[in-house]
Every structure is written in C-alpha cells, then in structure tokens.
Amino acid sequence: MGGAEQACFRTAILAQANGYSNSIVTTRPDNISRPAFPARSVPIVENYLPAALRRYVEAVKWYSVQFDPLATRAFRRILRQEDPDVIHFHNFQFLTLSLIGAAKESGKGTIASIYDYWLFCPTVMLVNPDRTFCERAHGPWCVDCLPPMFRVFQKLLLSVRRRVFDRYMAMLDGFHVLSDHSRSVLEGYGIPRKKIHVAPLTLPLEFRKTGDSDEPGDPHMILFAGWLNERKGLHRLLQAMPLVLKEHPKAHLTAIGGNVRFGYEYEKKLSEIMDAAGFRDRVRFTGHLPPSEIKEHIEKAAVVVIPEQYENMSPLLMIETMSLAKPVVISRVGGVPEFIEHGVSGWMADPLDAVDFADKILKVLEDQDRANAMGLEARQRIMKKCDDSVIWEKTRAMYESVAT
C-alpha cells in the first residue's frame, strides 16, 4: 500500500467509528486475510495478459483509455448488491474512470479524493519541463515531460486524454482535497468551488500510541520514505548528501521505498548520483516496508526529509513525522505551508535546491536541542489540525452533501 491506500483505509475506519458501514472495492489485493470490513476484489484486463503485454496495457490506461470492461461489469454487480448511499473513489487508475460511469448509472452520490494530480496530468505533478507550475494541464504537449519513446502513439493518446477525463469528472458530485492550495488548483482547472471539499488526512492508526520508543535514536540518521520516482525527489536528497557529509561525516541515509512501473531510468539516475560522489556506502535502501516498521524508523531517525518535487497537498509522511514529534525537512510546495511554520515546527527548503536541503538538514543534525523543540511543536500542531473529531465533521458534511 502507498499513502493513498492508507488514507482510504483510515477514512473508512473513521466512518465506521461514527456509525457508517463500509465495503471496500479493490483490484486483486496482496493480502486481505484480516480485513477490517468487507473487501471485494474485482478483476481487471491485465490479470489475464502475459507480463510482456501487461505493462503496455497499463501504460495505455494511464494515458487515456479509461475503460476496463471486466472491472466495470463487476463493479455494477457490487453496486446492485451493496446499494450504498455514497461511493468514495480513492486510487483507482487501473480500475479506470469507467467505474464513475457505473456509479452515475446507479444514481448514487459520488466523491473522489485527490491525492496527486493524475486526473489532470499524466506525470501526476503538474510541473513543466523547466520545473514551473503547469497551468495548461494535460494535452499533446505532455510528451515533453514523458519518456522519449513511442512519441506518435503518446501524442495520439494524449490528444484525447482531457476530453475523456473531463467527461468522467463531470459525473462526480464532489471532490475531496487535503489542503486549500489543492482546492485552488482544482478551481484553476475549472471545477466549481462548491464541488470541492477540504479535509486533512487522519492521524495514522499505527502511530496513535505516543510513548517513547524502546529503541535508542540515531543522531546521525537521515530518513527518506516514498516511492522511487521523480516526484518523490530522492534524487534531490542524494544531491544534498555530499554537502551534508562534508560537515557531518557520520551522517547516513536510510531510504524506504518500493519500485514503480517504468522506473528504470530513475533508478539508474539515483545510482549515478551516488557513484559520481562516492557515498553509496552511506545509503541503505530497505525496499517497501509496512507502516509499523516505517514508524520504528521515524522514531529512530534524527531527521526525516521529504523532498517532494511537485505541488503536493500534504504528504502522509509529514503528518506521521509530526505526530511522532520528530524534526522534518520538507519541500516548500503545495499545501505544506498550511501545516509547517518554517523554523518553528519544521524546516522548508526549495524543492529544486540541493544546497538548501543540505543546509536545513545540517541545522537539525548540528542542533539537536532545537530540533527536539521543533518536533514537540510539530506534534502539538498536527494533533490539533488532524484531530479525528475535526476531520470527521468535514468528512460527514462531505458525504451528506452527495448522499442519495
């Protein structure tokens, strides 16, 4: 699971605690041996294709062909059986937007949570090649930001992408975003303000116990957690590491994160950065880890670095880190300034500036007393902002506005 899947699960838990029943619809899961509520697995076309062909079908879906006949038929059947009041869509790119059409046919109220900008941009980042914010959103010009392969085919798919996506988005009764900044992005795209609901993520379930960890902290450990792709920005942190090591030779980086589809070129880029500067021995890659183990790493780390490279709403890792009273260095992007007060509850850095990241990381490593104070301030602020009762009132109002 990634951040969006965890957010979906936590929202369902919150709704359940407040008297709502839930049923989860998903692609074939890795493990649902102990589901918290009914979980229904629906098939997708890729399940029945050889691996060599599957990746191309996934790419075509990602670009613009948002129809999966197997998932749509199964979803219609589930809707008839469950007869829900509200259908809340989360991460469903590979189930496809055609599920929205099935929901519309059923006459049920619909909400879609926006965790990144995939609905408006095939790279999900809304960032131009020159790293400025992209106001045009998706279209044939997006090929300039995509891998240089099958350009003619890419342009063909991208030329119809907005028309396809807008058709389905118009069927939705509401959109859920995590920050006021993200609401402004959706408004700029043309979505009516009255359809957009703002509610932060709930506090992590695994992090509710706030007692001190039994494991001693490491005053030299820098922690990154996120998918190994461009938008999560591990490359920016790696570019900062030689500058950090020059001033703090004992520093070392632990990078938690799974590989992504079509991520080969990015992984090669990470290796080249480490090899060129000669500090590969100061970096440990753990692969993907469950939330409980991520929590242990956060508690042990001296600083958590979140070098997001796009207008992120409010990274889940930021909320987790703040709730554990740990110091954070994070990109000054998107909705982050709505959560972090620079120099008080965390440090923000220019997302494109490795020197700025190195400077902020060193501020934490070289002044642990101040870092600890900032962590405590961060915890106090996030516990208030992401209190369950506050978020539930926003979520309940959102559901009631669309419920049938």
Residue, then its C-alpha position, 0 to 999 in steps of 0.5 A: m500500500g502507498g499513502a493513498e491506500q492508507a488514507c482510504f483505509r483510515t477514512a473508512i475506519l473513521a466512518q465506521a467509528n461514527g456509525y457508517s458501514n463500509s465495503i471496500v472495492t479493490t483490484r486483486p489485493d496482496n493480502i486481505s486475510r484480516p480485513a477490517f470490513p468487507a473487501r471485494s476484489v474485482p478483476i481487471v484486463e491485465n490479470y489475464l495478459p502475459a507480463a510482456l503485454r501487461r505493462y503496455v496495457e497499463a501504460v495505455k490506461w494511464y494515458s487515456v483509455q479509461f475503460d476496463p470492461l471486466a472491472t466495470r461489469a463487476f463493479r455494477r454487480i457490487l453496486r446492485q448488491e451493496d446499494p450504498d448511499v455514497i461511493h468514495f473513489h480513492n486510487f483507482q487508475f487501473l480500475t479506470l474512470s469507467l467505474i464513475g460511469a457505473a456509479k452515475e448509472s446507479g444514481k448514487g452520490t459520488i466523491a473522489s479524493i485527490y491525492d496527486y494530480w493524475l486526473f489532470c496530468p499524466t506525470v501526476m505533478l503538474v510541473n513543466p519541463d523547466r520545473t514551473f507550475c503547469e497551468r495548461a494541464h494535460g494535452p499533446w504537449c505532455v510528451d515533453c515531460l514523458p519518456p522519449m519513446f513511442r512519441v506518435f502513439q503518446k501524442l495520439l493518446l494524449s490528444v484525447r486524454r482531457r476530453v475523456f477525463d473531463r467527461y468522467m469528472a463531470m459525473l462526480d458530485g464532489f471532490h475531496v482535497l487535503s489542503d486549500h492550495s489543492r482546492s485552488v488548483l482544482e478551481g484553476y482547472g475549472i471545477p466549481r468551488k462548491k464541488i470541492h471539499v477540504a479535509p486533512l488526512t487522519l492521524p495514522l492508526e499505527f502511530r496513535k500510541t505516543g510513548d517513547s520508543d524502546e529503541p535508542g535514536d540515531p543522531h546521525m540518521i537521515l530518513f527518506a520514505g516514498w516511492l522511487n520516482e521523480r516526484k518523490g525527489l530522492h534524487r534531490l536528497l542524494q544531491a544534498m548528501p555530499l554537502v551534508l557529509k562534508e560537515h557531518p561525516k557520520a551522517h547516513l541515509t536510510a531510504i524506504g521505498g518500493n519500485v514503480r512501473f517504468g522506473y528504470e531510468y530513475e533508478k539508474k539516475l539515483s545510482e549515478i548520483m551516488d557513484a559520481a560522489g562516492f557515498r553509496d556506502r552511506v545509503r541503505f535502501t530497505g525496499h517497501l516496508p509496512p507502516s509499523e516498521i516505517k514508524e520504528h524508523i521515524e522514531k529512530a531517525a534524527v531527521v526525516v526529509i521529504p523532498e517532494q518535487y511537485e505541488n503536493m497537498s500534504p504528504l502522509l509522511m509529514i503528518e506521521t513525522m509530526s505526530l511522532a514529534k520528530p524534526v522534518v525537512i520538507s519541500r516548500v510546495g503545495g499545501v505544506p505551508e498550511f501545516i509547517e511554520h518554517g523554523v518553528s515546527g519544521w524546516m522548508a527548503d526549495p524543492l529544486d535546491a540541493v544546497d538548501f536541503a543540505d543546509k536545513i538538514l545540517k541545522v537539525l543534525e548540528d542542533q539537536d536541542r532545537a530540533n527536539a523543540m521543533g518536533l514537540e511543536a510539530r506534534q502539538r500542531i498536527m494533533k490539533k489540525c488532524d484531530d479525528s473529531v475535526i476531520w470527521e465533521k468535514t468528512r460527514a458534511m462531505y458525504e451528506s452533501v452527495a448522499t442519495 
